[in-house]
């Protein structure tokens, strides 16, 4: 993985600053290459073990998401609100991302392509930092999370067919375990337990919250 741009590093020379601290941790704690073949230990089945037996019966579909860490003095993570008219997960908070298409060079290429298509985040504004462990969803997606630092002068153009809104949440809020909850609800006749976080009346839950918890455990845990 390339080093963060010099202007971003130079802007945060003193390590105690949150951005410099995050970059230092990310360099040594994120995976340098994606795990494309291993059996995912992370996923919806962590808190709901009986999901794993159901997932073994469905074909795996490869996907990738971008975790865009905006390089502000107080860094934030860029998230999206999925369009209300989508067939799958309408109105939920998510990372930019989606299926890995045959023409994609890999998870990184797919994550950057999806970010461009969904919110108009240009690739040259993103410097990849590394990967998290793959995350297995109860719907059969094997998601590779790509962590990237985003220059703060980025611009966005939302695709209304996919995204209703894009917004930032402070990294320190998302990485504080005091803000991590576990909730349980019935789904398809089964009790499901999942991670959840609420920021400024925005409810982040399910896969997105699970991946954020994975980021916390790898980088700060």
HELIX and SHEET records of a PDB file:
HELIX    1   1 UNK A    6  UNK A   10  1                                   5    
HELIX    2   2 UNK A   18  UNK A   29  1                                  12    
HELIX    3   3 UNK A   44  UNK A   46  5                                   3    
HELIX    4   4 UNK A   51  UNK A   55  1                                   5    
HELIX    5   5 UNK A  107  UNK A  119  1                                  13    
HELIX    6   6 UNK A  123  UNK A  125  5                                   3    
HELIX    7   7 UNK A  171  UNK A  174  1                                   4    
HELIX    8   8 UNK A  177  UNK A  179  5                                   3    
HELIX    9   9 UNK A  207  UNK A  219  1                                  13    
SHEET    1   A 6 UNK A  42  UNK A  43  0                                        
SHEET    2   A 6 UNK A 135  UNK A 136  1                                        
SHEET    3   A 6 UNK A 141  UNK A 150 -1                                        
SHEET    4   A 6 UNK A  61  UNK A  70  1                                        
SHEET    5   A 6 UNK A  76  UNK A  82 -1                                        
SHEET    6   A 6 UNK A  93  UNK A  94 -1                                        
SHEET    1   B 4 UNK A  42  UNK A  43  0                                        
SHEET    2   B 4 UNK A 135  UNK A 136  1                                        
SHEET    3   B 4 UNK A 141  UNK A 150 -1                                        
SHEET    4   B 4 UNK A 126  UNK A 131 -1                                        
SHEET    1   C 5 UNK A  42  UNK A  43  0                                        
SHEET    2   C 5 UNK A 135  UNK A 136  1                                        
SHEET    3   C 5 UNK A 141  UNK A 150 -1                                        
SHEET    4   C 5 UNK A  61  UNK A  70  1                                        
SHEET    5   C 5 UNK A  96  UNK A  99 -1                                        
SHEET    1   D 6 UNK A  42  UNK A  43  0                                        
SHEET    2   D 6 UNK A 135  UNK A 136  1                                        
SHEET    3   D 6 UNK A 141  UNK A 150 -1                                        
SHEET    4   D 6 UNK A  61  UNK A  70  1                                        
SHEET    5   D 6 UNK A  76  UNK A  82 -1                                        
SHEET    6   D 6 UNK A 163  UNK A 170 -1                                        
SHEET    1   E 3 UNK A 181  UNK A 187  0                                        
SHEET    2   E 3 UNK A 190  UNK A 199 -1                                        
SHEET    3   E 3 UNK A 202  UNK A 205 -1                                        
END                                                                             
